Amino acid sequence: MLSKQVEFAVRGLKSDFVFTFQDLNFPSDSSASVIRKLNRMVEAGAITRLSKGRYYKPRQSAFGTLKPSQEEIVKDLLWKDGKVTGYLTGYSIFNQLGLTTQISNIIEIGTNVRRNRMRRGNYEIRFILQSNPIKQADVPLFQLLDAIRGIKDIPDTSLADSYQRLKAIMREMEEKAIRRIVILALNYPPMVRALTGAMLDEVRDTTLSQPLYDSLNPVTFYKIGFNAESSTLKKWRIL
């Protein structure tokens, strides 16, 4: 009887939805029996085990079996009790921002607390410390600032192309978002503040970047690897 109930409960879940025993709403004293049934379903190919205690129904396409999205895979690390506690950043966001076409098996998460690396299925999960309080409305701005911080690590592109792409994104942003990103950038390392300020100077009124300029040590230079001569980069002491 329980076996059929588990099958019915799983059948009601969406494909690619990563679930645990708790998502099936069975009494806690039946956990061992339910998990045994889930493991038999894995062996039969009805569901796939992502990692210990985590499963999903594979979705078939013309290109074969599809995996859940990275956000679905780590959703429990991004939300707690309905509140955002982390956000996707790094390689997957480089791709979404049009900075690279490469896809990585490394998932990076911005978080306010230090956490050790972990594995989930074929993915390595890394945590990047975010000094600003994490709010849902700020996540796209964090992702952009994180891309600026990692500009030298973006694969399959050049430093100059990444700079131009990030600058183009800022050019399309509303002024309210620009003012907010300046505030958030003040809690990022000096190199990020300098690069953000230089990009803003080239696409916006230079008064918007003034708080970033004022926050920097006036004798420090930031060696990033730019070869082109630029009065803006010189102003921000970016090499």
N, C-alpha and C positions, 0 to 999 in steps of 0.2 A: 504493500500500500504506500509506504513512504517513498519507495523507489519511483512509483508513478507520479507522486506529488512533486518530487524533485524535477522530474522530466517536464511536467506541466509548468512549473515555476520558471524553469530555464527557457522553455519555449516562448514564454511571454516577454522575455527580455529582447531588446534590440540587438541586432548584430553589431559587433565591435564594442559593445558595452562591457567594460571590465567590471567584473563583480566578485564579491566574496560571499562567504556563508551568510554574513549579516544581511546582505541585500536580498536574500531569498525569504527572509521573515519566518524562519522556522524556530521553534523553541530552542533555547541554548542547550538543553540536555540532549538534543538530537544531533548536535554538531558532528560527532564522530561518524554517525551513520550517514548523514548528508554528505560529508566530505568523502567518505568511501564511495558513495554513489557518483559523485562528481569525478572522482578519479577513474571510475569505470567508464564514464562518459568520455573522458579524455582518451582512454585506451581504445574506445570504439570510434574515435574521430568526430564525435558529435560536438565537442567543445575543445578548446585549446587552453593549456595551462601557460599563463604568462610568467608567473613566478609562484613561489610557495603561497598557497591560499588564494591566488588570483587567477581568474579564468575569463574567457570570452568566447562568444560564438563566432567562428570565422565567417567572413563574408566573401563569397566567390565573385570574381569578375572575369572579363575576357582575358585578363592578364594573370589569372590565378588567384590564390588565396590572399586577401588583403589583411594587413595588421591594423589594429586600432591606431588612431592618431596619437601623437606624442602627448598631447594634452590629456587624452583619455587615459593613457598609460600611467600618468603621474598625477591624476586629478586629486588623489588623497593628500598629495604634497603641496597642492596649490590652494586648497580650501579646507576650512575647519569650522564646523557649526555655521555654515552659510556665509562665512567671512573669508575674504581673500588673505592668504598667508604667504603666497609665493606666486611667481609668474615665470613663464617660459622666456628664456633669453639665449644668447649664444648662437650656435650653428643653425638651429632651426629658424631663428629669427633673421639671421643673415640672409637666408633663402627667401623668406617672406618679404623682406625689405628690398629684394632685387639686387642684393650685393653679390650673390654667388648662386650658381645652379647646383652646387654640390649638396648632398644630403649626408648627414652623419649619424652614427649609432651612439653618439654622445648627446645626452639631454642635459642642458644646463638650466638651473632654476635659481632665480633671484630670491633671496630670503633675508629676513632681519636677524636670524640666529645662525650661528655657525653649525654646520652639520658635516659629517664625514661622507665621503663618496659611497655609493651603493650600486648594486646591479639589480636589474629587473629584466628578466629574459635576456635578450641579446643587447640590451642597452646599458651603458654606463651612465649613471646619474651623478652629476656634479652640482655643487651648491655655491653660488656666488653671493657674497655678503652685500646687502643693500643697506646703506646708512640712513636713507630716508624711510619714514613710515610707509608701508605699502598700502596704497589705496587703488581700487580698481580703475578709477579715472586716470591715474598716473601711469598705469602699466605701459601704454604705447610710448610714453616719454622715457620711462626707464629703459625700455628696449632700444630706443634710439641712442640714448646716452651710453648704454652698454656696448652697442655697436661701435661708437666712437672710441670707447675705452679699448676695445679689441681690434681696432682698425688694422693693426699689423698682422693679425692672426686670421683674417678673412681669407679662405682658400680660393684658389682659381681666379684671382683677380690681381690688380696692381694697387698700390697705395694711392696713386693719383686717381684711379677710377673710383675707388671706394670713397675718397674725399669728395669727388664730384657728385656721386650718387647721394651721399648723406646730405650734402649741401642742397641738392635738388629737392629732397624730402622737406628740408626746413623751409625752402622757398614756398612750398605749397601749404605750410601750416598757418593757422589763424594766429593773429597777434596774441590772443589770450593764451594759447598753447605755448607760444614763444616765451612769453613772460613767465609762465609756469616752469618751462624747462630751464630757464636761467636760475630760478630759485632752487630747483632740484639739483642742478649741476654744481651748485656751491658746496654740496656735500660729497662730490666726487673728487678724485685725485687732481692735482694741478694740471697734469697733461691733458686731462679730459676738459677741464675748464678752459684751457688755452685753445684747444682744437675747436670746441663748441663756440667760443668767442670769435675765432677767426672765421668760421663758417657763417655765423650770424652777421658779421661785418660785411661779408660779400653778398648777402642776400637781403639784408634789412638795414634799418637805420642804426648807425653805430652806437647810439645812446642806449639801445636795448642791451648791448653786451657789456656796458660799462661796469656793472657790479662784478662780473667775472674778471675783468681786467684789474679792477681794484683789489681783488682777492689774491692776486699772484705776487710772488716775490719779484721785485723789479730787476733783480740781477740774475735770475735763473733762466737758463735756456733749456728747451725741450727737444731732445734729439730723437726724432721719429724716423727720419729717412727720406725726407723730401729733397729732391734735386733741383726743382724749378725755383727760379727767383720770383718772389712775390712780396710786394710791399706789405700786404696783410699778414703774411706769415712772419715777416721781419718784425712787424709791430708786436706780434704775440710771441716773439722769440722762439719760433718753431723752426727747427732745422731738419 
